[in-house]
Amino acid sequence: MSGLLEEDLEHLVTMAAFAPSVHNTQPWHFRPAPGGLRLERDRSRQLTVIDPMGRELLLSCGAALHHLEVAARGVGIDSRVTINPVGNTVATVRLSRGRPATDAELAHALAILHRHTYRGRFDDERIPAAALDAIAGAATHEHGLVRIVSDEELVEVEVLVSRAERTLVSAPGYQEELARWVWHGAPDENRGDGIPAAAVDHGPDRAESLEGRQFDGAADPRPEEPPDPEHPTVLLLSSPSDTPFDWIQAGRALSALLLLATELGVVAQPIGQVLDLPASRRELALALGTVGSPQMLLRLGRGQAAPQTPRRAVADVLAR
Ligand SMILES: Cc1cc2nc3c(=O)[nH]c(=O)nc-3n(C[C@H](O)[C@H](O)[C@H](O)COP(=O)(O)O)c2cc1C
């Protein structure tokens, strides 16, 4: 064992499980392993319609892996990660007690509790350049390739996103898969995963620069009066190549980016539809002349409080 207590592992896995995951599927499982923990994928939670290759599943696992590393440092535990996508294994993490956390490391770990996906209206204020550089740098530090989409390029990206959304909506099984993960019950029916309908309501009077995923059927009717424009920053996160290893690493980069954004008061909305389809992923890379393989498109900016989504109990995620 790692010399850590059962409650240490429970704490780390609880924090890891706050990571973002596609449709809040939380497709992961943690198992005590010599010297630490093993992260495994849970293929029963894979979205077979939009994610037949398991790319988004491994991105989600990579985000949970990075959350675990950040949470560990926040309580003075060092982690050494070996990414090893073989069978169901995603990675192993050796854990050992290290020096106490600094205030900055603690603040970074606490960002895990405050990060939520944002789908509402973005304020007009642009992200200051220094904050954007730092956010991009956090992803680059985790080997992510970051490309900011300019206002001129946005029109072409907008077309690709809308076209992907239309293609998906009419794809066999797409709506049924969404309906399994978006739920309408009362909060006390909380099943521990999936997305409450309230969390995917984009709100009225929007002029989204990129159309967010319509989780809940048809797009909202266009407002009669033209709404105030929104000016979020659009960022593409890519990886050097497109292997399962890259997908896990891209998930770590995504987590690094989102946690620093949270600390800096910046909210984020993934625009995943254009990446669900291999053809539109390729078109996006071509349109932007991107080096590497696109893994996640995000809108970033200032916004209001974002709704929370549920998580499974730690006993369901951590094997004994
Ligand atoms: C790989 C991946 C793809 C995602 N795609 C979308 C998307 O297309 N649209 C969206 O609104 N949210 C998307 N999300 C965000 C998830 O829906 C969100 O993380 C999940 O519901 C949990 O909520 P939370 O991030 O607020 O904790 C994606 C997240 C991941 C990790």
The ligand as a MOL file (V3000), in Angstrom:
LIG
                    3D

  0  0  0     0  0            999 V3000
M  V30 BEGIN CTAB
M  V30 COUNTS 31 33 0 0 0
M  V30 BEGIN ATOM
M  V30 1 C -15.3450 14.9220 -23.3790 0
M  V30 2 C -16.4290 15.8720 -22.9210 0
M  V30 3 C -17.3650 16.3420 -23.8470 0
M  V30 4 C -18.3700 17.2400 -23.4470 0
M  V30 5 N -19.2440 17.7390 -24.3780 0
M  V30 6 C -20.1500 18.6700 -24.0160 0
M  V30 7 C -20.9970 19.2920 -24.9900 0
M  V30 8 O -20.9390 18.9980 -26.1720 0
M  V30 9 N -21.8560 20.2530 -24.5650 0
M  V30 10 C -21.9390 20.6220 -23.2500 0
M  V30 11 O -22.7330 21.5010 -22.9350 0
M  V30 12 N -21.1640 20.0310 -22.2990 0
M  V30 13 C -20.2720 19.0850 -22.6520 0
M  V30 14 N -19.4470 18.5280 -21.7060 0
M  V30 15 C -19.6170 18.8900 -20.2850 0
M  V30 16 C -20.3480 17.7930 -19.5340 0
M  V30 17 O -21.7120 17.7240 -19.9320 0
M  V30 18 C -20.2330 18.0560 -18.0180 0
M  V30 19 O -18.8800 17.9700 -17.6640 0
M  V30 20 C -21.0180 17.0860 -17.1730 0
M  V30 21 O -22.3920 17.2260 -17.4070 0
M  V30 22 C -20.7350 17.3050 -15.6760 0
M  V30 23 O -21.0930 18.6200 -15.3010 0
M  V30 24 P -20.0210 19.6310 -14.6810 0
M  V30 25 O -18.9510 19.8350 -15.7250 0
M  V30 26 O -20.8020 20.8840 -14.4280 0
M  V30 27 O -19.4630 19.0210 -13.4450 0
M  V30 28 C -18.4370 17.6360 -22.0860 0
M  V30 29 C -17.4930 17.1700 -21.1610 0
M  V30 30 C -16.4900 16.3060 -21.5800 0
M  V30 31 C -15.4620 15.8400 -20.5790 0
M  V30 END ATOM
M  V30 BEGIN BOND
M  V30 1 1 1 2
M  V30 2 1 2 3
M  V30 3 2 2 30
M  V30 4 2 3 4
M  V30 5 1 4 5
M  V30 6 1 4 28
M  V30 7 2 5 6
M  V30 8 1 6 7
M  V30 9 1 6 13
M  V30 10 2 7 8
M  V30 11 1 7 9
M  V30 12 1 9 10
M  V30 13 2 10 11
M  V30 14 1 10 12
M  V30 15 2 12 13
M  V30 16 1 13 14
M  V30 17 1 14 15
M  V30 18 1 14 28
M  V30 19 1 15 16
M  V30 20 1 16 17
M  V30 21 1 16 18
M  V30 22 1 18 19
M  V30 23 1 18 20
M  V30 24 1 20 21
M  V30 25 1 20 22
M  V30 26 1 22 23
M  V30 27 1 23 24
M  V30 28 2 24 25
M  V30 29 1 24 26
M  V30 30 1 24 27
M  V30 31 2 28 29
M  V30 32 1 29 30
M  V30 33 1 30 31
M  V30 END BOND
M  V30 END CTAB
M  END
